[in-house]
Amino acid sequence: MKIFVLSVVILLAFEVIIEAEAYGNYRSQSEYEYLLVESDKESYMIGDVINITGTVEKYHENESIQIILYSPTGRIASLLKTDVSPEKNFSIFIDTVNFEKIGVYNVKSNFGRYSEVTEISFTINPYEKSNPNQNIGDDTNAFTTRSESQELIPQWFHNISKWWSLSQISNSDFVEGIKYLIKHEIINFPKDVSLESKESPRDLAEIRKNVRWWSQGILSDTEFLKSIQYLLHVEAPEDPATLFLTPKSYRFGQPVTVTLVDPDLNLNSDLIDIYRVVDDPNSPFVDTVGSSSGGILLEIRIKDIRYQRCTINDVEHGGLASTGFVLIETGTSTGIFEGIFKVPTKICNKLGNELISSAGGSISLRYHDFRDSFGQPNIQQTQ
């Protein structure tokens, strides 16, 4: 089965804005860096795992690849985030077991503020199991049948493991990828290694260290498999919430879409959850998106000032609540929430005693996560 590399289409998705009062985060087209994104095949069966890989022009510390997956109906099916290795590569797995639609899926990716949007697509076909031992690609060293090789783990998995050990692939993607490879006998546990071993380390930092050593050739395949056993029998450690703002540059009156991905916010799996803006002027959380417990969930900040109402000379000037902003889940149990507001011409300053222009600054999100990947309250802010 050949590996198909999809051609990359650079979308001019974000309109070039040329104004006298351009925003501080504007970048001209010529300043954008290239972003190459590929999938390992051009079509899949439901139940397959998709491997999206890519390369960036330059490595930027603390900047992530943001990936939006659209179903054949045009709705967002998933939002993903993965880090880039210092070698300028990235890889992420997408499990199709819960995909509900057959047809063409589009994937839009960008590298923070450094790249334009890049789009690829692939097709999901009805369920049909292929032969897991079939050779893949023209390179006979890529995958071979079990009778042709006694290799426990494919060589190509070393890089993926290294990226996970450096926190450049999400916990859930790494664990689900391993489970898939074991299920289809691409990773083969030897008879003398028990999946139920009690000797496997339970500390995530220690597991990462062992995985990194294996990727460097310090540990054997058997030692690697012993190290990861604990991950296979517990729920994958949670990944941090993901925040998106689109487009990346703005003008007065332009709609801006806020996207928040956090499965913890899905309170009822049978309903679409909705979070509304606090409109009580006496509340300390006025003009923020309120949490289910009555606290603060999300702030929208312009020039690093909360988009909040103020009264000047007995005249009230509206904040986020006046825009009708609502954070709505994209479907039942998706854990993906979206809301839209328009960029105001003026905002209240920090003291609330003067109106200032919103031009010349950036828009950011501040998310008050009640339970982060370590189970602790945390505040996360976009740049």
N, C-alpha and C positions, 0 to 999 in steps of 0.2 A: 504494500500500500504506500503510495508516494506521499511525501510531505509537501503540501501545497503552501506556497508563500503568497499571501494576498497582496495585491498592489495597494499602495498607500495613497489615499486621496486626501490632499490637503484642502480642507474646507475653508472658504472665506466666511466663516460663520459669524464672526464678530465684525460688525461694520466699522470701518476706519473712521475715527472721529477727528475732525480738524476744526477746532474752535479756538477763539481767542482765550477762553477760560477752560482749557483742557484739564482733565483730572490728572493728579499726580501719578497714577498708576498706568497711564497711557504709554504704549510702546508702538512705534511705527512698524509696518510689515517687515522692513528690511532688518530690524533688530531681532526678530524671532529666530530661535535656534531650531534645527530640524529635530523631528521626533519620528523614529521608525517603529511601527507596531506590526506584529505578525501573529497569526494563529497557526497551530501546528497542522491543521487540516482545513479544508474548505467546507466539509460537511460532517455532521455527527449524528449519532442516534441518541434518543433520550436515554439517559443513564451513563453516557460517556462523560469524561472529564476533559474540558477544554483547557489548553495551555496557551495563554497569551504571553508573548515575550516581546522585547523591544530594546532599542538602543537610543540614547540621547546624545546630543552633540557635546554637551559639557556636563560635568557632575556638579550639582549644587547641594551642599549640605542642608539637611532639614527641609528639603523640597521633595514632594511626592508626586507620583504619577496618579492622576485622577481618571477613572474609567467609568463611563456611563453605558450600560447595556440596555438597548431598546428591543422590545419584543416585536414580532411581525405586525402587531396592531399599532405600533408607534408609542406605546406606553413604556415608561421606565420599568425594566424588569429587575435591575440591580444597579447599585452604585458601589464601586470598589476603589480602594486606595492601596498603593504599594510603593515602597521606597526603591530608590535606585542605588545600585552598588557603586562604590568608588570607581569600578571599571566601566561605569556608564551603561550597565545592563539592568534589566528588570525581568521578572517572571511572576505570573500569578495563575492560579488554577480556578476554573469555574465549573462547578458540578451541575450537570443538567438534569439530575434525577427529579427535581421538582418543577422543571419547565412545563408549562401548561399548553403552549402554542407550538404548532409545527410551522416551519417556514423560515424566512430570512431574518436573522437578527443583526442589528447594526451595533457597532462598538465605537464610541467616540472617546478619544483620550486626549489629555493635554498634560504638560509638565509645568504645573503651576503657572506663574506669569511669564515663563520663559519661552513657551512654544505656542504655536497656533494649534487649533483642534485638528487631530488626525482621525480618519474614519476607516475602519475595515468592516467586513461583514462575513457571516458564515451561515450555513443552512442547518436547521435541525430537522431530521427525518423521523418517521415513526420508529418505535422501538424495534430493534433487531440486533441481536448479539452477534458480533463478529468473532472470529477466532483469535483469542488473546495471545496465542503463541505464533501468530503469523508474522513473517518478517515485515518490517516497516522501513520504507525508503530504499534507496539504492545502496546505501552504505551498510554492508553486512555487519559492521561493528556496532550499529545503533541498537537493534533488537535482534535476537536470534531465538530459535526454538530452544526449549529446555534440553533437548537431546543434543544440541550442537554446542552448548556451553554450560558450565557449572557455575557461572557467575551469579552470585546471590542478588546483586544490585547493579542496575545499568550504570555505566560510567557517567552518562549525562546527568545523573541525579546528584553527583557531587557538587556541581555549581549551585543547584537549587537548595541543597542542604546548607551550603556555606552562606547563601543569602539569608536563609531563615535564621541561622545561628547569629547573624549580625542584625537581626530584626528588620530585614529588608523584604521579607515575605510575611504575610499575616499568619498568626498561629493556626487559625481555622483552615486556611488554604493549604498549609503544610501538612497538617494532620489528615485532612480529607484526601489530599493527594496520595499520602502514604497508604491509607486504607484502600483506596482505589487500586493502587499498584499491587498491593498484597492480594486483594480479592481476585484480580485478573492474572495472578501468578507472574507478574513482571518483577516483583520483589519476592524472592523465595526464602522462607524461613527454613533453616536446616533442621534436621530431626532432633538434634541435641539442644535446640533453643526452644523453650516453652513460651508461648504467648502469654501465659499466666504467671510468669516468673515474679517472685516477690523481691528479687534482688535488684530490680530496675530502680534507678534513682527517681525520686519524686520531686526534687527541687528543679524548677524550670531553668534556673541559671546553670545548674550542673549539667542538665540535659543539653542545653545549647553548647556548653563547652565541649562535651563529648562529640556532638554532631560536627562542630567546627574541626575538631582534631581528626575525625574520620574523613572529612572533606579534604584535609591536608595530607591524608595518607598515614597519619600517626596511629590510628586505630584500625583494626580489621573490620570486615563486613559483619562478622558475627558479633564483635563488641559493639558496633553501631546498632545492630538490631536489638541487642540486650538493652541498650541505653534508651531506646524509644518505646519500649513495651508499655511503660506507664501511660504515655500519651494516647495509646490505642484503646485504653480502657476507661478513660475519664473524658468528660466534656472538654473540648479544646478551650484553653484560656481565652477569655473574651478579648477582642480587639477594640481599640478606642473608637469612639464615635467619629463619624466623618462629616465635615461641613463643606458645602459648595456654595459659591456665588457665581452666577452667570448673568450677563457676560463679564469679561474681565475689565472692561473699561466702560465709562458711563458718561451720560450727558443729562441735562435737565429734562425731567419728564419721562425719561426712559424706564421701561419696566425692568426690574431686577428680580431674578428668581433665586430664592433661598432654598437650599436643599439640606436637610439634616438626616443622617442615617444612624439610627440607634434602635436596635430591636427592643431594648428595655422600655421604650416609650409606647410599645404596642401593648395596651392594657387588656384588650379584649380581642381574641383571635377571630371572633365571628363578626366584628364590626370594624369600620374605618374610624380610627381615633382622630380627634380634632383638638388642637390647642389654640386658644384664643388670646388676644392681647388684653391685658388688664386696662380697664377704662375708668377705674375709680381714681379721681384726682387726689384723694387722701391716702392712697396706697403708696408705700415706698417702692413698689414695683410697677407703678403706672407706666404705660407705653412700652412694656416688655411683654413677651409671650409668657403667660403664666403656666406653672407646673400643675399637675393633678393634685398636689398637696397644698396648693395655695401660695407657693413661693414663686421664685423667678426661674424660668427655664432658658430663655434666649433673649439676648439684647442685639439690636441692630445699631451699629455705631458708625457715625459719619465724622471724619476727622478725629476719630477716637473719642467722640462725644456721643453719649446715648441719644438716639433720636427720640426726644421727649418734648412734651408741650411746655409752654411757658406763657405767662401773662405780662404784657408790657403796656403801660398806660391804659389799664382796664380792658385790653383787647387780648383774647386768648389766641395763641398760635399753636396749631395742632402738632402732635407727634405721631408716632407709629399707629396709634389707635385710630386716628382720623383717616388713615389710608384704607381701613377695612381689612388690614392684613390678618390672615388666618393660616395656621400651619396645619395642613391636612395630609393624612396618610394616603399614599398613592393607591392603596388597595388593602384588603384584609390581610393582616399578618405580615405585611412587607417590611415594616419597621423603617420605611422611607417616607419622609415628610417634606412637603413643598409649600411655599407661600410666595406671593408676588406683591411688591410695592413699587411705586414710581419714585425716582430720584427727585427730592424737593429742591427748589431754587434756594430757599433760605432754611436755616435750622437755628434753634436756640443755642446760645453759648453755654458753657459749663455752669455759669452762675444763674442762667435763666433770666438775665436782665437785658439781653440784647440779641437781635437777630444778626446772623452772619451768613455769608454766602457759603454754599456747600462745595463750590468749585475749588480746585486746587488740593483736594484731599482724597482719601480712599475710603471705601466702605468695608467694614469688617463685622464679623459675628463673634459674640461671646456666649458660649454655651455652658450653662451651669449643670453639669452632669452629676446626677445624684449617685451614680454607681459606675465608676470607670472600669478599666480592664483589671484593676486590682481590687475591685469591690468597694472602692472608697469614693467619697464626693470629690469632684475635681472641676476646675474651670478651664475650658479650652477655648482659645481664640484664634481666628484666622488672621493671617498677616495682611 
